[in-house]
Amino acid sequence: MLNVVNVAAVCRCAVGRMNEMAKIARRPGTGLFPLPVVLVSCQAPGGRPNLITLAWVGVAASEPPTISIGVRPERYSHSLIRDSGEFVVNIPDESMLYALDYCGVVSGRNCDKFAEAHLTPSAGHTVTVPHIEEASVSIECQVRQVINVGSHDLFLGEVTAVLAREECITGSGIDLSRVLPIAYGNGRYWSIGKALGDFGLAKK
């Protein structure tokens, strides 16, 4: 009898754990988080440089190194990137949070975002678009392809230069603990936590 009771208890515990692990269906959405949130600088030929805050950013290919950014066609920056064929992905640190948010809620059609956000434009190395001097890392890109994906156009930019602040570089390369990047998810900005392990740890 004792064994029967124990089996029943085990079954109840198993059912309880299954209920705890059950997922609740939500309406379709991106559902991908956290995301990197960056400041993309852009400039029409002969025009004023502009900044746009984006979280729809990712690595599209390793060779050639290619970054994708998603921009709505109605956004002011869309035409600047389209007409120039260039953009720079600037990775801000935590001290730039206000500027990061400001550039995402204010249009650059009628204001100089660099000036208003107290950021410094610095001449590009391989593109005519300036990067942000205060950013930890700046990635210069030349547009290779534009793909319409519903609400957004996906700009695929081949990386032509990576610029990093000297204090963010260690012997192993760019150190995330010094970059202090900002993540985005569920309408909020997040800091990055501690490292959990190295790639390939499962093979050791």
N, C-alpha and C positions, 0 to 999 in steps of 0.2 A: 504493500500500500504506500509505503514511504517513497518507493521509486516512482510510482504513478504520480504522486503529488509533485515530486521534483521535476518530472518531465513536463507536467502541466505548467509549473512555474517558469521553466525554461521557455516554453512556448509563448507564455504571456509576455515575458521579457523580450523575446524575439519580435513579436508583433508590435510591442511598444517601440522598439528601436526602428522598425520599418515605418511606423507612423511618424516618428520624429524625422526620418530621412525623406519622407514624401515631399515632392515638389508641387507648388501651386502654380497653375497655368496663368500667365499674364498676357496682356494683349501684345501682338508682335511689335518689336522695337529693336533698336541696336543692341541693347543689353550687354555691351562689351565695356568693361571697366576694370581697373582704372585705365585712363588714357593719358598720354603725354599732352600737356598743354603748352603751346609755344607762341611766340610772336613772329609772324612772317612779315618781312619787309618787302616792299614792292614799289615800283616806280615806272610810270609811263615815260617813254622817250622825251626828254626835255621837260618833264613835269616835276612836281614836288613829291618827295618820297613819302610813303604811307606805311602804316602798320595795321595788321589784322591779327586778332587772337584766334587761334584754331586748336581744336582738340581732335578733329578728324584728320589725323596725321599718322603715317605709318611707313614702314620699309616695304618697298614694292619688289626690289630685286637686289641681289648681292653683286652681280657682275653683268653689266656695269652697275655700280652703286646707284640706286634709284630710290627716291623718296616720293610718296604720294601725299597730296593735300586735297581735301574736299572743300570746295567753295561754291556757295550759291551764286548763280548767274546775276542776281540782282544786287549783290554786294559790290560796293565801289571798287574794292581791291581786285575783283574778278577781271574787270577790263584792263586794269594796270598789268596784271600778270599775263593776260592773253596778248596784249599789244607788245609788251617788252620781251616776252618769252623767257623771263628770268624771275627768280625769287630767292630769298634767303630765309632759312628756318633758324630762328634764334631761340636758344634754350635759356630761359630766364632762371635766376635763382630765387630763393624764397624772399629776399629783400625787395624784389621787383613785383610783388603780388599786386599792389595798387595799380601800377602801370599796366600789368597784364590784364586786369579786369577792365580798366578804363578803355583800353584799345579794343575791347570786345563789345562794349556797349555804346560807344560813340562812333559816328561815321566820320571818315576823313574827307568827305566831299567839301566841307566848309571849314576845316580846321587843320592845323599842323599837329599831328599826333605826337611826333617826336618832341616838339616843343612843349605841348600840353602835358605829356607824360614825363617830362624832364629826362628824356633819353637822348643820347648822342649818336648821330649818324656817322658812320666811319666808312671810308671808301672801300669798295669790294676789291678782292684780289683777281677774280676771274670773271666778274659780272659788273655791270654798271650800277646795279642796285646796291645801296649801302647796307651794311649790317649794323647791329646795335653794339656800341662799344662796351656797354655795361653787361651784356649777356655773357654767361659762362662759356657757351659754345655757339658758333654760328656756322651754318652749313649752306654754302652757295650752290645753287642749282640752276640748270638750264632746262627749260621745258622741252620734252621730247614727244609728248603725246597728251591729248586732252580727250577724256572719255566722259560722255554724259551718263550719269547714273541717277536717273530720277530727279530728285530735288537738288542735287549737287553735280557740279562738273569736277571730275577727278583729274588734277594736273599731275602728270608723271614727270618728275624733274631729275635729271642725271646730276649726281653730285660732282662738282668740279673743284671744290676746295672745302676743307674743314678747318676752322679757326677756333682755337681754344685759349682761354686766359692761362697765363703761365702757372698761376697758383692752383689750377685745376688738373695739372699734369703731374703724374708720378712716373716711376720707372716702368710701370706696366701700361702706361697710356693715360687716358682721361679717367680720373677717379670720381665716381658718382658721389662719394661722400663729401667731395669738395665742390662739386657742381651744384649740389642741393637743388635738383630739379623739382618741378611742381607737377603733380598729377591731378586729373579731373575725373569726377564721377558723381552722378546723381545731383548735378547742379552745385557741387561744392569743390573747393580746391583742397588738395591733400599733400602732405609731405611724404617723402619716401623713407621707409624704415631701414633697419639694419640688413646687411647681407646675410642670406641664409645658407649659401653654399656656392660652389663653383660648378659651371657647366661640365658634365661628364662624371659627376660624383657617383652616379649609379653604376659606373663601370669599375669603380675601385673596390 
